[in-house]
């Protein structure tokens, strides 16, 4: 594989990262225009409903360099769209600009694209090179690919534990395991996902806000499982006016900022819940529930990523045990932040 193509695609992937938390349910996309090893234009998809990466890339080219566009190679981290949505097809803009060569990292799995954009470019006589840094591009947009290939949201499980693997006190009083620096990281994670989910007991015992207050970006949609409507309206998630979804068996309506979604009593498995979230166009969700809910996702193999925060300086001797990850699943990455060690697991 051409080293130059890899180098420029790697830069396009870095640019695409800037869209995280702002473009869902669209994918993150980056684009570069390169003429004789020199970048003359760059762009990324900045916000859902606004211009795509290719358009921003073309628009960034200075007037005195626009004549070089047909002689340049366009690098795009995802197959250009070929359908009319909130914006015109990027494939048509590429053809109109006269680009003769395009390098694409990975094919778009959305059923409205899925090879149609590439074929349109080939039919226009453009030299198309595919699969440059394909695995890296798939990982960057793992939420998008999970949603379109498995018809469910990308599921992230997250919890914090002491060094002796407890996540709470036996008397249900709150145990502060993470420090301010780690809390900032957790809030940044919230800004990167579309939704956050907890169970009834976590809502009752912790009365959390589940918002992003310590990092840049929006707060996720809050979702709580309360099948029998046991949660009192005095809880913070019902009082601050921000959107909250309550999945239950009793009612199907809206009360202020709270949307009640009724599911049949026979439809309460985690797979059923994820399917309902898929129908709501929720592409990714982070689970911050208790050990029982988290363990259910692990045992049901309905997870894609696990993030475990361990406070290595905290020992409590006894408490509520944290979930157990199967021995055959090993960490894919490890980071130290302050007194905490963060382990990432990927299926």
C-alpha positions as CSV (number, residue, x, y, z in Angstrom):
1,X,0.0,0.0,0.0
2,X,1.3,3.5,-0.9
3,X,2.9,5.1,2.2
4,X,1.9,8.5,1.0
5,X,-1.8,7.5,0.9
6,X,-1.6,6.1,4.4
7,X,0.0,9.3,5.7
8,X,-2.6,11.6,4.3
9,X,-5.5,9.3,5.3
10,X,-4.1,9.2,8.9
11,X,-4.3,13.0,8.9
12,X,-7.8,12.9,7.5
13,X,-8.8,10.6,10.4
14,X,-7.3,13.0,12.9
15,X,-9.4,15.8,11.4
16,X,-12.5,13.6,11.5
17,X,-12.1,13.1,15.3
18,X,-13.1,16.7,15.9
19,X,-16.7,15.8,15.1
20,X,-17.2,13.4,18.0
21,X,-20.2,14.3,20.1
22,X,-21.6,16.7,17.5
23,X,-22.5,14.7,14.3
24,X,-24.4,11.6,15.6
25,X,-26.3,9.8,14.2
26,X,-24.1,10.8,11.2
27,X,-20.6,9.3,11.2
28,X,-17.4,11.4,11.8
29,X,-15.7,12.1,8.4
30,X,-12.5,13.9,7.5
31,X,-11.3,15.0,4.0
32,X,-8.1,16.3,2.5
33,X,-7.2,17.7,-0.9
34,X,-3.6,17.0,-1.8
35,X,-1.7,18.4,-4.8
36,X,1.9,17.1,-5.3
37,X,2.3,16.1,-1.6
38,X,0.9,19.5,-0.4
39,X,-2.4,19.8,1.4
40,X,-4.5,22.6,-0.3
41,X,-7.8,21.9,1.4
42,X,-9.1,20.2,4.5
43,X,-12.5,19.8,6.2
44,X,-14.5,17.6,8.5
45,X,-18.2,17.0,9.3
46,X,-18.7,19.5,12.1
47,X,-22.3,19.2,13.1
48,X,-25.3,17.1,12.3
49,X,-27.4,18.6,9.5
50,X,-24.6,20.8,8.3
51,X,-22.1,20.5,5.4
52,X,-20.2,17.2,5.1
53,X,-16.5,16.9,5.2
54,X,-16.0,16.9,1.4
55,X,-17.9,20.2,1.0
56,X,-16.0,21.8,3.8
57,X,-12.8,20.6,2.3
58,X,-13.6,22.1,-1.2
59,X,-14.7,25.3,0.4
60,X,-11.5,25.7,2.4
61,X,-9.3,25.8,-0.8
62,X,-8.0,29.4,-1.4
63,X,-9.1,31.1,-4.6
64,X,-5.6,31.1,-6.1
65,X,-5.4,27.3,-5.6
66,X,-8.9,26.3,-6.8
67,X,-7.5,25.5,-10.3
68,X,-5.5,22.7,-8.7
69,X,-8.5,20.8,-7.5
70,X,-8.9,18.7,-10.6
71,X,-5.2,17.8,-10.4
72,X,-5.4,16.8,-6.7
73,X,-6.2,13.6,-4.8
74,X,-9.1,13.7,-2.5
75,X,-8.7,11.7,0.7
76,X,-12.0,10.8,2.5
77,X,-12.3,8.6,5.6
78,X,-15.8,7.3,4.6
79,X,-17.5,6.7,1.2
80,X,-19.0,9.9,0.0
81,X,-22.8,10.0,0.2
82,X,-24.8,9.7,-3.0
83,X,-28.4,10.6,-1.8
84,X,-30.3,13.8,-0.9
85,X,-30.7,14.1,2.8
86,X,-30.2,17.2,4.9
87,X,-27.5,18.1,2.5
88,X,-26.9,17.4,-1.3
89,X,-24.9,14.3,-2.3
90,X,-21.2,14.7,-1.8
91,X,-20.5,12.4,-4.8
92,X,-22.1,15.0,-7.1
93,X,-20.0,17.8,-5.7
94,X,-16.8,15.7,-6.2
95,X,-17.7,15.1,-9.8
96,X,-18.6,18.7,-10.4
97,X,-15.2,19.8,-8.9
98,X,-13.4,17.6,-11.5
99,X,-11.5,15.5,-9.1
100,X,-9.7,12.6,-11.0
101,X,-8.5,10.5,-8.1
102,X,-10.0,9.7,-4.7
103,X,-8.8,7.6,-1.8
104,X,-11.4,6.2,0.6
105,X,-10.8,4.5,3.9
106,X,-14.0,2.5,4.2
107,X,-17.4,1.9,2.6
108,X,-20.5,3.5,4.1
109,X,-22.8,0.8,5.5
110,X,-25.9,3.1,5.6
111,X,-28.5,1.4,3.3
112,X,-28.9,4.7,1.3
113,X,-25.2,4.6,0.4
114,X,-23.4,1.2,0.8
115,X,-21.4,1.3,-2.4
116,X,-23.6,3.6,-4.4
117,X,-21.4,6.6,-3.9
118,X,-18.3,4.7,-5.0
119,X,-20.1,3.4,-8.1
120,X,-21.2,6.9,-9.0
121,X,-17.7,8.1,-8.9
122,X,-16.3,5.2,-10.9
123,X,-19.1,5.7,-13.5
124,X,-17.9,9.3,-13.8
125,X,-14.4,8.1,-14.7
126,X,-12.8,8.9,-11.3
127,X,-9.9,6.6,-10.1
128,X,-11.1,5.3,-6.8
129,X,-8.8,3.6,-4.3
130,X,-10.5,1.8,-1.4
131,X,-9.6,0.4,2.1
132,X,-6.7,2.7,3.0
133,X,-6.5,2.5,6.8
134,X,-9.9,0.7,6.7
135,X,-9.7,-0.8,10.2
136,X,-8.7,2.5,11.8
137,X,-11.6,4.2,10.0
138,X,-14.1,1.4,11.2
139,X,-12.9,1.8,14.8
140,X,-13.3,5.6,14.7
141,X,-16.9,5.2,13.5
142,X,-17.6,2.0,15.5
143,X,-20.8,3.4,16.8
144,X,-22.0,4.1,13.3
145,X,-21.1,0.7,12.0
146,X,-22.6,-1.1,15.0
147,X,-25.9,0.7,14.5
148,X,-26.1,-0.1,10.8
149,X,-24.7,-3.6,10.8
150,X,-26.2,-5.0,14.0
151,X,-29.4,-2.8,14.2
152,X,-28.7,-1.7,17.8
153,X,-26.8,1.1,19.6
154,X,-23.2,0.8,20.4
155,X,-23.1,-0.2,24.1
156,X,-20.4,1.1,26.5
157,X,-20.4,-0.2,30.1
158,X,-18.7,2.0,32.7
159,X,-18.1,1.7,36.4
160,X,-15.6,2.7,39.1
161,X,-14.3,0.4,41.7
162,X,-11.9,0.3,44.6
163,X,-8.6,-1.6,44.5
164,X,-10.3,-4.6,46.2
165,X,-13.1,-4.5,43.5
166,X,-16.0,-3.0,45.3
167,X,-18.2,-0.3,43.7
168,X,-20.3,0.7,46.7
169,X,-20.9,0.5,50.5
170,X,-23.1,-2.2,51.9
171,X,-25.3,0.3,53.6
172,X,-26.0,2.1,50.2
173,X,-24.4,5.3,51.3
174,X,-22.5,6.9,48.4
175,X,-18.9,5.9,48.0
176,X,-16.8,8.6,46.2
177,X,-14.3,6.5,44.2
178,X,-13.2,9.0,41.5
179,X,-11.5,12.3,41.9
180,X,-12.1,15.5,40.0
181,X,-9.7,14.7,37.2
182,X,-11.4,11.4,36.5
183,X,-14.8,12.9,36.8
184,X,-13.9,15.4,34.1
185,X,-13.0,12.4,31.9
186,X,-16.3,10.7,32.7
187,X,-18.2,13.8,31.7
188,X,-16.3,14.0,28.5
189,X,-17.4,10.5,27.8
190,X,-21.0,11.5,28.3
191,X,-20.6,14.3,25.8
192,X,-19.4,11.8,23.2
193,X,-22.5,9.5,23.4
194,X,-26.1,10.1,22.4
195,X,-27.7,8.5,25.5
196,X,-26.9,7.4,29.1
197,X,-28.8,4.6,30.8
198,X,-29.4,3.6,34.5
199,X,-31.8,1.4,36.3
200,X,-34.4,2.1,39.0
201,X,-32.2,1.4,42.0
202,X,-29.3,3.6,40.8
203,X,-31.8,6.5,40.3
204,X,-33.3,6.0,43.7
205,X,-30.1,5.5,45.7
206,X,-27.8,8.0,44.0
207,X,-30.3,10.5,42.6
208,X,-27.8,11.4,39.8
209,X,-28.0,14.3,37.3
210,X,-26.3,12.2,34.5
211,X,-25.4,15.5,32.7
212,X,-22.1,16.8,31.3
213,X,-21.0,19.6,33.6
214,X,-17.2,19.3,33.6
215,X,-16.3,19.0,29.9
216,X,-17.2,20.6,26.6
217,X,-20.1,19.3,24.6
218,X,-23.8,18.5,25.1
219,X,-25.3,16.2,27.7
220,X,-26.6,12.8,26.6
221,X,-30.3,11.9,26.5
222,X,-31.0,10.4,29.9
223,X,-32.8,7.0,29.9
224,X,-34.0,5.2,33.1
225,X,-35.5,1.7,33.3
226,X,-38.4,2.0,35.7
227,X,-40.8,-0.8,34.6
228,X,-43.3,-0.4,37.5
229,X,-42.9,3.4,37.8
230,X,-41.5,3.4,41.3
231,X,-39.4,6.5,40.9
232,X,-40.7,9.7,42.7
233,X,-40.9,12.9,40.6
234,X,-38.7,14.7,43.2
235,X,-35.6,13.1,41.6
236,X,-33.1,15.5,39.9
237,X,-33.6,13.9,36.5
238,X,-37.3,14.9,36.6
239,X,-36.8,18.4,38.0
240,X,-34.1,20.1,35.9
241,X,-36.1,20.4,32.7
242,X,-33.7,18.4,30.6
243,X,-35.0,15.5,28.4
244,X,-35.4,12.2,30.2
245,X,-36.9,8.9,28.9
246,X,-38.6,6.5,31.2
247,X,-39.0,3.0,29.9
248,X,-41.9,1.3,31.7
249,X,-44.9,-1.0,31.4
250,X,-47.6,1.4,32.5
251,X,-47.8,4.6,30.4
252,X,-46.9,6.0,27.0
253,X,-47.0,9.8,27.1
254,X,-45.1,13.0,27.8
255,X,-45.1,15.0,31.0
256,X,-43.0,18.2,30.7
257,X,-39.5,17.1,29.8
258,X,-40.1,13.5,30.6
259,X,-41.1,11.0,28.0
260,X,-42.7,7.8,29.1
261,X,-42.2,4.9,26.7
262,X,-44.4,1.9,27.4
263,X,-43.1,-1.5,26.5
264,X,-45.2,-4.7,26.7
265,X,-44.5,-6.8,29.9
266,X,-43.2,-9.6,27.8
267,X,-40.8,-7.2,26.1
268,X,-38.4,-6.3,28.8
269,X,-35.2,-8.1,27.9
270,X,-32.1,-6.0,27.2
271,X,-32.3,-7.0,23.6
272,X,-35.9,-5.6,23.4
273,X,-34.7,-2.4,25.1
274,X,-31.8,-2.0,22.7
275,X,-34.1,-2.6,19.8
276,X,-36.5,0.2,21.0
277,X,-33.5,2.5,21.3
278,X,-32.5,1.6,17.7
279,X,-35.9,2.5,16.5
280,X,-35.5,5.9,18.3
281,X,-32.3,6.4,16.2
282,X,-30.0,6.3,19.2
283,X,-26.6,5.2,17.9
284,X,-24.6,4.9,21.1
285,X,-25.3,4.6,24.8
286,X,-23.2,4.5,27.9
287,X,-24.5,2.4,30.9
288,X,-23.8,3.9,34.3
289,X,-26.0,1.6,36.3
290,X,-25.5,-0.7,39.3
291,X,-23.7,-4.0,39.3
292,X,-26.9,-6.0,38.5
293,X,-27.7,-4.1,35.3
294,X,-24.1,-4.0,34.2
295,X,-23.7,-7.7,34.8
296,X,-26.8,-8.4,32.8
297,X,-25.3,-6.7,29.8
298,X,-22.1,-8.7,30.2
299,X,-23.8,-12.0,30.6
300,X,-26.1,-11.3,27.7
301,X,-23.1,-10.4,25.5
302,X,-24.8,-7.1,24.7
303,X,-21.9,-4.8,25.0
304,X,-19.2,-3.4,22.7
305,X,-16.8,-1.6,25.1
306,X,-16.2,-1.7,28.9
307,X,-14.4,1.1,30.8
308,X,-13.3,0.2,34.3
309,X,-11.9,2.9,36.6
310,X,-9.9,1.5,39.5
311,X,-8.9,3.8,42.4
312,X,-5.7,2.0,43.4
313,X,-5.3,3.9,46.6
314,X,-8.8,3.0,48.0
315,X,-9.4,-0.2,50.0
316,X,-12.7,-0.7,51.9
317,X,-12.6,-4.4,52.8
318,X,-16.2,-5.1,52.2
319,X,-19.0,-3.6,50.1
320,X,-21.0,-4.1,46.9
321,X,-19.0,-6.2,44.5
322,X,-18.3,-4.8,41.1
323,X,-19.2,-6.7,37.9
324,X,-16.9,-9.5,36.8
325,X,-15.5,-9.5,33.3
326,X,-14.9,-13.0,31.8
327,X,-11.3,-14.1,32.1
328,X,-10.9,-14.6,28.4
329,X,-11.5,-10.9,27.7
330,X,-8.3,-8.9,28.2
331,X,-7.9,-5.1,28.4
332,X,-7.1,-3.5,25.0
333,X,-5.7,-0.4,26.6
334,X,-4.6,1.0,30.0
335,X,-4.3,4.6,31.1
336,X,-3.3,6.1,34.5
337,X,-5.1,9.3,35.5
338,X,-4.2,10.6,39.0
339,X,-4.8,7.8,41.6
340,X,-6.9,5.9,39.1
341,X,-6.1,3.3,36.5
342,X,-8.5,3.1,33.5
343,X,-8.9,-0.2,31.6
344,X,-10.6,-0.4,28.2
345,X,-12.1,-3.6,27.0
346,X,-13.4,-4.2,23.4
347,X,-15.3,-7.1,22.1
